[in-house]
């Protein structure tokens, strides 16, 4: 689970560097997205 959250946070940080509203917002969105992705793949496969 942690690798998905960290990957999402990393992607969110990169996006936050380019697109407003900033790092923290996209960091949180990326972390939540990584968590949701992990939950989806763990229940599907």
C-alpha positions in Angstrom: 0.0 0.0 0.0 2.8 2.4 0.9 4.4 2.3 -2.6 1.2 3.3 -4.2 0.7 6.2 -1.8 4.3 7.4 -2.2 4.0 7.1 -6.0 0.8 9.2 -6.0 2.4 11.7 -3.7 5.4 12.0 -6.0 3.2 12.5 -9.0 1.1 15.0 -7.1 4.2 17.0 -6.1 5.4 17.1 -9.7 2.0 18.3 -10.9 1.9 20.8 -8.0 5.1 22.3 -9.3 3.4 23.0 -12.7 -0.3 23.6 -11.9 -1.9 25.8 -9.2 -3.1 25.7 -6.4 0.3 24.4 -5.3 2.3 21.5 -3.9 0.3 20.6 -0.8 -3.1 20.3 -2.6 -1.7 18.1 -5.3 0.4 16.1 -2.8 -2.8 15.2 -0.9 -4.7 14.5 -4.1 -1.9 12.2 -5.3 -1.7 10.4 -2.0 -5.4 9.8 -1.9 -5.3 8.7 -5.6 -2.5 6.2 -4.8 -4.6 4.8 -1.9 -7.7 4.5 -4.1 -5.7 2.8 -6.8 -4.2 0.3 -4.4 -7.6 -0.5 -3.0 -9.0 -1.0 -6.5 -6.3 -3.3 -7.6 -6.2 -5.3 -4.4 -10.0 -6.1 -4.6 -10.0 -6.7 -8.3 -7.0 -9.0 -8.6 
